[in-house]
Amino acid sequence: MTYAITDDWWGMAGMSVVAGPTTPVVSTSVVTDVAPNTATGNGVVISDGGTLITERGVCWSTSASPTISDGKATAAGTTGPFSASMTGLSDNTPYYVRAYATNAIDTYYGGEVTFMNYQVKSSWIGA
């Protein structure tokens, strides 16, 4: 098959390129309010990746690199800072925590932070 372009033929083509949605950008902040069996996980959704955030929160585990398949607590909202209450924690146990956000593309995790949940027990010695 051949195609010939004559001298009097001309044309113009144009297109716009728009970046598609990507994964959210999330940062994990330090764990606060550590108490017996509970703590507060904190994070920031910096960017929604161009698609609505459908879930955000923190996930935790006693093993490194926790995912939403492990323990998780959700927080309302889309972008910006958030906090979520982690419950059912065991005494004297190190935990790994990551903030996360999910959009239509994927779930993205922030960096990992660690903390240890201590329960202080006291007893009175009577005379």
KANOR-V635361 format. One record per pair of residues at least 24 apart in sequence whose C-alpha atoms are under 8 Angstrom apart, sorted by the first residue. I is the first residue (numbers start at 1). GAP is how many residues later the second one is. If there is no record, write none. Layout:
BEGIN
i/gap
I/GAP
I/GAP
END
This chain:
BEGIN
i/gap
20/30
21/28
21/29
21/30
21/84
22/27
22/28
22/29
22/83
23/25
23/26
23/79
23/80
23/82
23/83
23/84
23/85
24/24
24/25
24/29
24/77
24/78
24/79
24/82
24/83
24/84
25/24
25/76
25/83
25/84
25/85
26/73
26/74
26/75
26/82
26/83
26/84
27/72
27/82
27/83
27/84
28/70
28/71
28/82
28/83
28/84
28/85
29/70
29/84
30/83
31/82
31/83
31/84
34/83
35/82
35/83
35/84
36/53
36/55
36/81
36/82
36/83
36/84
37/50
37/51
37/52
37/53
37/54
37/80
37/82
38/47
38/48
38/49
38/50
38/51
38/79
39/46
39/47
39/48
39/78
40/43
40/44
40/45
40/46
41/42
41/43
41/44
41/45
41/56
41/58
42/39
42/40
42/41
42/42
42/57
43/38
43/39
43/40
43/56
43/57
43/67
44/35
44/36
44/37
44/38
44/55
45/33
45/34
45/35
45/36
45/56
46/33
46/34
47/32
48/30
48/31
48/55
49/54
51/52
51/53
51/54
52/26
52/51
52/52
53/25
53/26
53/48
53/49
53/50
53/51
54/24
54/47
54/48
54/49
54/50
55/46
55/47
55/48
56/43
56/44
56/45
56/46
57/25
57/26
57/27
57/42
57/43
57/44
58/26
58/39
58/40
58/41
58/42
59/38
59/39
59/40
59/41
60/35
60/36
60/37
60/38
61/34
61/35
61/36
62/31
62/32
62/33
62/34
63/32
63/33
64/32
65/31
65/32
65/33
65/47
66/30
66/31
66/32
67/31
67/42
89/28
90/27
91/26
91/27
91/28
92/24
92/25
92/26
92/27
93/24
93/25
END
